Every structure is written in structure tokens, then in C-alpha cells.
Amino acid sequence: MSKGVRQGDPLSPFLFIIAMEGLNVAMKSATSNGVFDGVHIPNSSICVSHLFYADDALFLGDWSQRNIANLARILRCFYVSSGLKVNFSKSKVYGIGVPPQEVSNWASPLGCEPAVLPFTYLGVPVGSNMNRIAEWNPILDKLKKTLNLEGEKS
């Protein structure tokens, strides 16, 4: 019990999912109690504050120092309770419609990198104007490459 789970242990993904459910509940609670203001979907009662995919987490919220400070507090509490620490040096802060200097000022206390749109996540452009044909070229090229590789194996 004192050594914990080693990397590569078949049990570790399940334990990670259980721990991330704790962060999910914490974020839902923070949003419903007004501690963190997520993004409200127009013409809907839906409010999105976070998205999880594998070992990635994406936090979405109103641009305010209060939100950033409270998110940092929530992540600190998550670390204390679970032992899972966010690697802020690998994390990025994006501000939509916010001057780059302000993004930089607010990212530095967290130890995150300031970043700008568009960016690529899992090979998909995020924040690009997908009405432009040129924006689809990297996706189409990747798809063509995948189809050619599969065709050669047959």
C-alpha cells in the first residue's frame, strides 16, 4: 500500500478516471455555487466549465481574475486531495477577444504559457475559420495519408 501504483500498471487508468471524477464533481459544484463562471451556450440553459479527454483537461470560463484565481484554488484542492498535480509549465491560457498582454499577465501567476488562437489539438485546428478551404488542407492531407497507408497494407 505504501508504494502506490507503478506506471504501466493495468489498474492505473481506472484509478485516474476515478480521481478525475472528483475534479468533475468539484467543477460542477463550483459552477453551480457561483465560485467559477463557465461559458453559457446561447439560447440554452447549458453552461460548460470543463471538458476532459484522456489525461487532458480544458477549462472554459468568463475572462476574469476571480475565475482564474478560483480555478487555481480548485486545482490546488484537487492536488491536495488526490495527489495529482497539474503541470502548469505544460499548460496554456487562451483569451478570446483579449489583448495578448493581458493573457500574458494572467497566465504568469499560474506558471502557464500565454497562447493565441488558432492552435491544433489532436490534429484538429481550433479557433480557425473553417469556412476557408485552406484551413481544411491539413485535415484532408492527414486523411489522404491514412487512406493511402491502409490501401498499401491490403
C-alpha positions in Angstrom: 0.0 0.0 0.0 2.8 2.5 0.8 4.4 2.2 -2.7 1.3 3.2 -4.7 0.6 2.2 -8.3 3.5 1.9 -10.7 3.5 3.4 -14.1 2.2 0.9 -16.6 0.1 -0.9 -14.0 -3.2 -2.1 -15.7 -5.1 -0.6 -12.7 -3.7 3.0 -13.1 -6.1 4.2 -15.9 -9.1 3.2 -13.8 -7.7 4.9 -10.7 -7.1 8.0 -12.9 -10.7 8.0 -14.1 -11.9 7.8 -10.5 -9.7 10.7 -9.5 -10.8 12.8 -12.4 -14.4 12.2 -11.5 -13.6 14.0 -8.2 -12.4 17.0 -10.3 -15.5 16.8 -12.4 -17.7 16.9 -9.3 -15.7 19.8 -7.9 -16.0 21.9 -11.1 -19.8 21.2 -11.3 -20.2 22.2 -7.7 -18.0 25.4 -8.2 -20.1 26.3 -11.2 -23.5 25.8 -9.6 -22.4 27.7 -6.4 -21.1 30.6 -8.4 -17.5 30.1 -7.5 -16.5 29.6 -11.1 -18.3 31.1 -14.1 -18.3 28.8 -17.1 -19.3 29.6 -20.7 -23.1 29.8 -21.2 -24.4 28.4 -24.5 -26.7 31.0 -26.2 -30.4 30.1 -26.3 -29.8 27.3 -23.8 -29.5 26.7 -20.1 -26.3 24.8 -20.7 -23.1 26.1 -19.0 -19.8 24.5 -19.9 -17.0 24.9 -17.4 -14.7 22.0 -18.3 -14.0 19.2 -20.8 -11.9 16.1 -20.1 -10.3 13.9 -22.8 -8.0 11.0 -21.7 -5.4 12.9 -19.5 -6.2 16.3 -20.9 -8.4 18.9 -19.2 -9.8 22.0 -20.8 -11.4 24.7 -18.5 -13.7 27.2 -20.1 -14.9 30.3 -18.3 -15.6 34.0 -18.3 -12.4 36.1 -18.5 -11.9 37.5 -15.0 -9.2 37.5 -12.4 -11.7 36.0 -10.0 -12.3 33.0 -12.3 -8.6 32.4 -12.7 -7.8 32.7 -9.0 -10.7 30.3 -8.1 -9.6 27.8 -10.8 -6.1 27.8 -9.3 -7.6 27.2 -5.9 -9.8 24.4 -7.2 -6.8 22.7 -8.8 -4.8 23.1 -5.6 -7.5 21.4 -3.6 -7.7 18.7 -6.2 -3.9 18.1 -5.8 -4.1 18.0 -2.0 -7.0 15.5 -2.1 -5.9 13.3 -4.9 -2.1 13.7 -5.2 -2.5 14.5 -8.9 -0.7 17.8 -9.7 -1.4 19.9 -12.8 1.9 20.5 -14.7 1.4 24.2 -15.3 4.5 24.5 -17.3 2.8 22.3 -20.0 -0.5 24.2 -19.6 -1.6 27.2 -21.7 -4.0 30.1 -21.2 -6.0 31.4 -24.1 -8.0 34.6 -24.1 -10.6 35.1 -26.8 -11.0 38.7 -27.7 -8.5 39.7 -25.0 -5.3 41.6 -25.7 -2.2 39.3 -25.7 -0.5 41.4 -22.9 -3.5 40.7 -20.6 -3.3 37.0 -21.4 0.4 37.0 -20.5 -0.2 39.0 -17.3 -2.9 36.5 -16.1 -1.0 33.4 -17.2 2.2 34.1 -15.4 0.9 33.8 -11.8 -0.3 30.3 -12.7 3.0 29.4 -14.2 1.3 28.8 -17.6 2.3 29.9 -21.1 0.1 32.5 -22.7 -1.1 31.4 -26.1 -3.2 32.6 -29.0 -5.8 31.1 -31.4 -5.7 29.2 -33.7 -4.0 26.1 -32.4 -4.1 22.4 -33.2 -5.4 19.8 -30.7 -5.3 16.1 -31.6 -4.6 17.1 -35.2 -7.7 19.3 -35.5 -7.4 23.1 -35.8 -9.2 25.0 -33.0 -10.2 28.6 -33.5 -9.6 28.6 -37.2 -12.1 29.9 -39.8 -13.3 26.6 -41.1 -15.3 28.4 -43.8 -11.9 28.9 -45.6 -10.9 25.9 -47.8 -7.2 26.4 -46.9 -8.0 25.6 -43.2 -9.2 22.1 -44.2 -5.9 21.2 -46.1 -4.0 19.7 -43.0 -7.0 17.6 -42.1 -7.5 16.4 -45.7 -3.8 15.7 -46.1 -3.8 13.6 -43.0 -6.9 11.7 -44.1 -5.4 11.0 -47.6 -2.2 9.8 -46.0 -4.1 7.5 -43.7 -6.2 6.1 -46.6 -3.1 5.5 -48.7 -1.3 3.6 -45.9 -4.3 1.4 -45.3 -4.6 0.8 -49.1 -1.0 -0.3 -49.3 -1.4 -2.9 -46.5 -4.1 -4.8 -48.3 
